[in-house]
Amino acid sequence: MSSPRLDDAPRMLLMSAARYGNGGYLDHVDAQFHALFGEKKWNVLLIPYGTVSFTYDYVESRARVAFERTGHTISSIHFAASPRAAIERADAIAISDGNTFALLKRLYNAKLMDVLRMRILSGIPLVAWGAGANIACPTIQTTNDMPVVQPPSFDALRLLPFQTNPHFITGKMPAHNEKSREDRLNEFLDLNPNEEVLAMPEGTALLVEGANATALGDSAMLWFRQQRRVVPIKPGVTFNLNSIAVGQRLMIVDKNKTPGSKGEADSMPEPTFAKRDRPSDQAP
């Protein structure tokens, strides 16, 4: 499945993880929440369908601490008589972490994918972390999770025009012979030549405002490109979402410029690499 281009106007905060370093659950999110929600106090609908080891009640109770600390109220969709109607009337939506396959399967089974996508593209705020951030992508093919259940499709919400990899960690442990995260992402790219991936270390988040996004956090995100190229995107950089694509250059957006003014965006040139054979071009 090729990545769609983004022409709608979502407002999303996609966080790599619920924890950062030795901190507790959502302890690090205050500034990132403020970047999305501003000064307004929101009534947020929580979708906790990714949880496997915990009850929905427990997930809501953990999330409530952070939302109330930052001035918002939260209630879980599992209390609603009609989950679909709850999404239709929600002021803002939160999708929590857990297992991405379980989350996607439950959303498909409840027939909520279409209404959820429609409401988010209409502009209501979405905050999502971990598995919740995974399903904002075109597919869930770059999740780190075990396929503990089988959803009807790998197709996700398509709120972004590219794949992400939350919880990204570079390298691997000494004397550990499994593949690194870089190896796995490059395998995905080898077999999907029309795709590229934005890797998000823990503590980072992507603030999406329409067609643009700003990298938040204390460390750089990594743009995994075709032909084993990696481009860092530093915290505070705002860029056009559609530039994270094969053959494109990162279009940096100057948020202090008025639209259409000279210097609104600059492009970071990429080096040219020789073509190479790909496994996907060969017979199985």
C-alpha positions in Angstrom: 0.0 0.0 0.0 1.4 3.3 -1.0 1.4 6.3 1.4 -1.4 8.9 0.8 -0.6 12.5 0.4 -1.9 14.7 3.2 -4.4 17.3 2.1 -6.6 17.6 5.2 -6.0 19.6 8.4 -5.5 17.3 11.4 -4.2 18.5 14.8 -2.2 15.7 16.3 0.4 15.0 19.0 2.0 11.6 18.2 4.3 10.6 21.1 6.9 7.9 20.9 6.2 6.5 24.3 4.2 7.0 27.6 7.5 7.0 29.5 10.8 8.8 29.1 14.0 7.6 30.8 13.2 6.7 34.5 10.1 8.8 34.6 6.6 7.5 35.3 3.6 7.1 33.1 3.1 10.3 31.0 5.3 12.2 33.5 7.1 14.0 30.7 4.2 15.2 28.6 3.1 18.6 30.1 4.9 20.8 27.6 3.9 18.5 24.7 0.3 18.5 25.8 0.4 22.3 25.9 1.8 22.5 22.4 -1.4 20.6 21.2 -4.1 21.8 23.5 -2.9 25.4 24.3 -4.7 27.1 27.1 -8.1 25.6 26.5 -9.3 22.9 28.8 -10.5 19.8 26.9 -12.9 16.9 27.5 -10.9 14.0 26.0 -12.3 10.7 24.9 -9.8 7.9 25.6 -9.5 4.8 23.4 -7.6 2.2 25.4 -8.0 -0.7 23.0 -4.3 -1.5 22.8 -4.0 -2.8 26.3 -3.5 -6.5 26.8 -2.2 -7.0 30.3 -4.3 -4.3 32.0 -8.0 -3.5 32.2 -9.5 -0.5 30.4 -10.4 0.9 33.8 -6.7 0.8 34.8 -5.5 2.4 31.6 -8.0 5.2 32.1 -6.9 5.7 35.8 -3.3 6.0 34.8 -3.9 8.4 31.9 -6.3 10.6 34.0 -3.4 11.6 36.3 -1.6 13.3 33.4 -4.6 14.8 31.8 -6.0 16.3 35.1 -2.5 17.5 36.0 -2.5 19.6 32.8 -6.1 20.8 33.3 -8.1 18.4 31.1 -10.8 15.8 31.8 -10.7 12.3 30.3 -13.2 9.4 30.0 -12.8 6.1 28.4 -14.8 4.9 25.4 -15.6 1.6 27.1 -18.1 3.3 29.3 -20.0 4.7 26.3 -23.3 3.0 25.3 -22.3 3.6 21.7 -18.6 3.9 21.0 -19.3 5.3 17.6 -21.5 8.0 18.9 -18.9 8.8 21.5 -16.3 9.4 18.8 -18.8 11.5 16.7 -19.4 13.9 19.6 -15.9 13.9 21.1 -14.2 17.2 21.7 -10.7 15.6 21.6 -9.4 12.0 21.4 -6.6 10.1 23.0 -5.4 6.7 21.9 -3.2 5.0 24.4 -0.4 2.4 24.1 -0.3 -1.4 24.3 -0.1 -3.8 21.4 -0.6 -2.3 18.0 -2.2 -5.5 16.5 -4.7 -5.8 19.4 -5.5 -2.1 19.1 -6.1 -2.2 15.3 -8.2 -5.5 15.5 -10.5 -4.1 18.2 -11.0 -0.9 16.2 -11.9 -2.9 13.1 -14.1 -5.3 15.0 -16.0 -2.3 16.5 -16.3 -0.7 13.0 -14.7 2.5 14.3 -11.9 3.0 11.8 -13.9 5.2 9.4 -15.5 7.5 11.9 -12.3 7.8 13.9 -10.4 8.9 10.8 -13.1 11.3 9.7 -13.3 13.0 13.1 -9.5 13.5 13.4 -9.2 14.8 9.8 -12.0 17.3 10.7 -9.6 19.0 13.0 -10.4 17.8 16.6 -7.2 17.3 18.6 -5.7 13.8 18.7 -3.0 12.8 21.2 -1.6 9.3 20.9 1.3 7.4 22.2 3.1 4.1 21.5 0.7 1.8 19.7 -1.7 4.7 19.4 0.8 6.7 17.4 1.5 3.6 15.2 -2.0 3.5 13.9 -1.8 7.1 12.6 0.4 5.7 9.8 -0.8 4.2 6.5 -0.1 0.7 7.9 1.2 -0.9 11.1 4.1 -2.6 9.3 6.7 -0.7 11.2 5.5 -1.4 14.7 7.8 -3.2 17.2 5.0 -5.3 18.6 4.4 -9.1 18.4 1.4 -10.1 16.2 -0.5 -11.5 19.1 -3.7 -11.3 17.2 -4.5 -10.9 13.5 -6.4 -7.8 12.5 -8.5 -7.9 9.2 -5.8 -5.7 7.6 -2.5 -4.0 8.3 -4.0 -0.8 6.9 -4.3 1.8 9.7 -5.8 5.3 9.9 -3.7 7.0 7.2 -3.4 10.3 9.1 0.2 10.6 8.1 1.6 10.1 4.6 4.5 8.0 5.9 5.4 5.3 8.4 6.8 5.9 11.9 8.7 3.7 14.4 8.0 4.7 18.0 10.2 3.5 20.8 13.2 3.7 18.5 16.5 2.7 20.0 19.8 2.7 18.0 22.3 -0.2 18.0 22.0 -3.4 20.0 23.3 -4.9 23.2 26.9 -6.3 23.3 27.0 -10.1 22.6 23.3 -9.9 21.4 23.0 -11.5 18.0 19.5 -10.4 17.1 19.0 -7.7 14.5 19.1 -4.0 15.5 16.1 -1.7 15.0 18.1 -0.1 12.1 18.4 -3.6 10.5 14.6 -4.2 10.8 13.7 -0.8 9.3 16.0 -1.2 6.4 14.5 -4.6 5.7 11.1 -2.9 5.5 12.5 -0.4 3.1 14.2 -3.0 1.0 10.8 -4.8 0.5 8.8 -1.6 0.2 10.6 0.7 -2.2 7.9 3.3 -2.2 8.1 3.9 1.6 10.3 5.8 4.0 10.1 5.8 7.8 10.5 8.4 10.6 12.1 6.7 13.7 11.1 8.4 17.0 13.2 7.8 20.1 11.4 7.8 23.4 10.7 11.3 24.7 10.1 12.6 21.2 6.8 13.6 19.7 5.5 14.8 16.4 3.2 17.8 16.6 1.1 17.8 13.4 -0.8 21.0 12.3 -2.4 20.5 9.0 0.3 19.7 6.3 3.2 20.6 8.6 4.8 18.9 11.6 7.2 20.0 14.3 9.7 17.6 16.0 9.4 17.8 19.8 11.6 16.4 22.6 15.3 16.4 23.6 16.7 14.2 20.8 16.6 14.0 17.0 14.3 11.8 15.1 15.8 9.8 12.3 14.4 9.7 8.8 15.2 6.3 7.3 15.4 6.6 3.6 15.8 4.2 0.7 19.3 3.0 -0.1 20.5 3.0 3.5 20.4 6.8 4.0 19.5 8.3 7.4 18.7 12.0 7.9 18.4 13.4 11.5 15.5 15.8 12.2 16.4 18.0 15.2 14.0 19.1 17.9 12.2 22.3 17.0 12.4 21.7 13.3 9.1 22.2 11.4 8.7 20.5 8.1 6.1 19.7 5.4 4.7 16.2 6.0 4.6 15.4 2.3 8.4 15.8 2.0 9.0 12.6 4.0 8.8 10.6 0.8 10.9 8.8 -1.7 12.8 11.2 -3.9 11.9 14.3 -1.9 14.0 16.7 0.1 13.0 17.8 3.6 11.1 21.0 3.3 11.8 23.1 6.4 8.9 25.5 7.2 9.6 28.9 8.9 6.6 29.3 11.2 7.5 33.0 11.7 7.0 33.8 8.0 3.6 34.6 6.6 2.4 32.1 4.0 3.6 32.8 0.6 6.4 35.1 1.7 9.9 34.7 0.4 11.9 32.3 2.5 8.9 30.5 3.9 10.5 27.1 3.3 14.0 25.8 2.6 15.0 22.4 1.3 17.9 20.4 2.6 19.6 18.7 -0.4 20.2 15.0 -0.3 23.2 13.3 -1.9 22.7 11.2 -5.0 23.4 7.4 -4.6 23.8 4.8 -7.3 20.9 2.4 -7.8 21.2 -1.1 -6.4 19.2 -4.3 -6.8 16.5 -4.9 -4.3 15.2 -8.1 -2.9 11.7 -7.1 -4.0 12.9 -7.0 -7.6 14.0 -10.7 -7.5 11.9 -13.8 -7.8 11.1 -15.4 -4.5 
